[in-house]
Amino acid sequence: MKKFILGTVMGILLAPHLGWADNLFRFNEDAIVPVRAEYSELVVLNGSAEVKGRITGNVVVIRGDVFLENTAYIGGDVVCLGGEIVVDPGAMVLGSKVEIGGQIGWKSLPFFSIGKLLLFSFFFKLICAAGLILFCLFLVMMWPNQIRYTAEEVSADLLKSSLVGLFAMMLLLPLAIGFAVTLFGIPISLALFIFLLVARWFGIASVAYLVGHKMSSRCSATMAVLLGLLLLKVIHFVPFIGGIFYFIATLPGLGAILLTRFGTNKPWLSSGKAVPPAKPPRAKA
């Protein structure tokens, strides 16, 4: 059951950017590439791959075997986890062969092979996404009203929140790097990094709540954040444009966090009694 759930999650995350016409993705079944067929990438989860044609990029097979016929051409790496790679004499592989559980040892390959970097980057990104989801769920369970209020600020003035978020990234990040140059500035730099990181996480949770609330207005705040984060993270896994879209989509959350003082609407530097301004209008379902 655990293996099935893990495979399903990986399939959902990989499918958006491996389902294009020039790529071949298979989950829970074998993949066969005919002699005259050509694909850019081949990814198989819980199945084997038999290649007779051309793969101009990489071949990644998890929990299955890779069979390269004598007419096969692989322009990148061949990565096989939980199986073995069988290569006919006439098959051509321009990249590395990475095999765990077979004849080719992991340690015998160059450290900076494309296949290793591909696997490391994917699993590192997957772990970071899971950690962010758990942390954002913790934030919404601890401070649900602040998350809702910040999401309302994003909905009320999207342009202002985006500009403030962009200004904060352009100002605070260089300041933190600049202070890190001097010995006395290291504590200030560390404080700025932590402040920006926490504000960024709060902002992502607020944007995720807004997205999840649009998807289902009747769900709880925790479920709204979970739905929104899953959608945003699936988009984030799309190569090249996914990361850019994710950054732009979550940028207003950072701006709204700064505008609302982490959803409290209290002044940054209080002197005397501060009168909180009126709340922005609630986002329409």
N, C-alpha and C positions, 0 to 999 in steps of 0.2 A: 504493500500500500504506500509506504514512504517513497519507494522508487518511482511508483506511478505518479504520485503528486509532484515529485521533483522534476520528472520528465515533462509533465504537463506545464509546469511553470516555465521551464526553459523553452518549451515549444511556443508558449504565448509570447515570451520576450523576444525570441528569435524570429518568429514568423513575420512581423511587420516589415523587417528589412531584408528578409531572405525569400520573400514570396514574389519577387519581381520576375518578369518573363525570362530574363537571361540567367536566373539562378534556379537551383533545384533544391528543395527542402522536403524531407520526408520525416515523419514522426510515427513511431510504432510500426513501421513497415520498411521493406527493403527498397533500395533505389537502383535502377538499372539505366545506364547511359548507353544508348546504342552506338554503333560504329560511326555513323555520320552526324550524330548529335553533338552540339557544343553548348556549354554553359560557362558562366563566369565563376560561380562558386557552387560547391556541393556540400550540403550539411545533412547528416542523417542522425537522428536520435532514436536509440533503442531499435536499431536495425542495421543491416549490412549494406554495403555499396559495391556494385559490380560495374566497372568502368571499361567501356570498349571505345568510347569516343574521346572528345577533347574537353578538358576543364582548364580554362585559361588562368584561373586563380587557385584557391586552396580547396582541399578536400578534408572535411572534419567529420569523423564518425565516432559517436559515443555509444558504448554498449553494443558493439557489432564489429564485423570484419570488413576489410577492404580488399577487393580483388581487382587487380589491374591487369587487363588482358594485353596481349602483345601489340594491339592497335591503340592502346590508351596513351593519351598525352596529358600531363599535368603541368601547368605553367607555374604553380606555386608549391606549397608544402602539402604533405599528406599527414594528417594527425588522426591517430586512432587510440581511443581510450576504452579499455575493457575488451580488447580483441586483438587481432593480428593483421598485419599487412602482407598480402601475397602478391608478388610482382612477377609477371612473366618476363622472359629475357628481352622481348622487343618493346616493352613499355618504357616510356620516357617520363621521368620526373625531374623537373628542373630545380625544385626546392629540396627541403629536408624531409626526412621520414621520421615522424615522432610516434613512437608506439609504447604504450604502457600495458604490460601483460603479455608481450609477444617477444619476438627475437631481437628487435632493435631496442637497445637500452636507451633510457632517457639521458643518462649521464654521458653517453658516448657522443652526443650531438653538441654542436657549438651552442654556447649559452645564449647568444643573441640571434637565434634562428627566428624566422618570421612566425613559425607555428607556435613556438613557446610564447612569444610576445602576444600573439593573438589570444591564446588561452589565458595567459596571466591577466591581460587587460579585461577580457570578458568576465572572468570570475571575480576580479577585483571590483569591477563596476557593479556586478551582481551583489556582492557583499556590501558595498557602500550603499546601494539602493535599499537593501533590506535593513541596514542600520538606520538610514534616514527615515524610512517608514516607521520603524519602531520608535524612534525619538520623537517624530511628529505626532504619533499617536499618544505618547506620554504627555506632550505639550497640550494637546487638546483635552486630554482627560484632567490635567491639572488646572488649566486656565481656559476653559471653554468660552467664557464670556469675552475674554480679550481676543481670542481667535476670531469669534463672530464679529466683534466690533471692527477689527482690522480688515476683515473681508468686506464689511459694509463700506469701509473707507475706500477700498479698491474699486468696488462697484460704483460708488458715488462719484469718484473723480479718478478715472483710470489714467488720464494723461498726466495729471499732477503727481500721482503716486509713482508712475514710471520715471518721470524726470527726476524726482527726488531720489529714487533708488539708483538711477544711473549716476547722478551727481555724487551720491555716497560712495559708490564703487570707485569712481574716478578720483575722489578726494581721500577717503580713509585708507584705501589700499596703498597708494603711493606714500602717504604719511607714515603708515606702519613700516613699510620697507625703508623709508628714509631714516626713521628713528632707530632702526635695527643696526645702522652703520656704526653708531657710537655706543660705547659701553654703557653710559648713563641712560641712553635712550632705549635700551633693550626692554626694560620693564614697561615703558610706555608703548613700545611696538607690540609686545605680547598682549597688553591690555586692549589695544586697538584691534588686533587680530581676533581675540576672543569675543570682543563686542560685536565686530562685524560678522563673525561666524554665527553667533547666537541670534543676532538680528536676522541674518539670512535664513536660518532654520525656521524661526518664527514666521517670517514672510512666506516661505514655501508652504508651511502648514496653513496659513491664511488663504493663499491662492488655491491650495488643494481643497480646502473647505468650500470655497466659492465654486470651484468646478464640480465637486461632488454634489453640492446643493443644487446646482443647475441640472445635474443628471437625475437626481431623485430628491425632491423637496421634502419628502416625508421622512427621510432617514435621520438618524441622530447625528450629532456633530462628529462623533468618532467615526461613524460609518461614512459620513460625507468626506472627511479627510482621507480615509482609506481608499475610497473610490477615486477621488481626485488624484491622489498620489500614484495609484496604479496606472491611471491613464497617462499622467505626465511622465512617469518613468518608462512606460512602453514607448512613448514618443522619443524620450531621451536616448533610447537604445538604437534609434535609426542613425546610421552613419552620417557624419558631416552635418546635415541640416537638423538632425534631431537635437544635438547639443545646443545649437544656436537658438532653435525655437524654445527649448526648455529654459535657457537663460533669459530670453526676452519675456517669456510667459510668467516667470517667477520674479522678475525684476520689480513689478509694481508692489509685490508683497513686502519687499524690503523698504520701499518708499513709504508704504502705509504704516509699517511698524515704527518708522522714525516720526512720521506725522502724528501718530496717535500715542507716542511714547509707550510702545509695547502694549497697545490696547487699553492703556489706563487713562489717556488724555490728560495726564498731569504734566506740568511744565518740567523741562529738563533741569533748570536751575531755579528752585523755588525760593522766593523771598516774601515771606508773609503768606497770607491766604490766597490761594489761586481759585478763581471761579472757573469750573470746567465749562467749555463751550458745548453747544447743543450737539447731539449725536447726528451723524449723517443719516439720510433716509435709508431704510432697509432695502436690500436688494430684492427685486421682484422674483418670485419663483418662476 
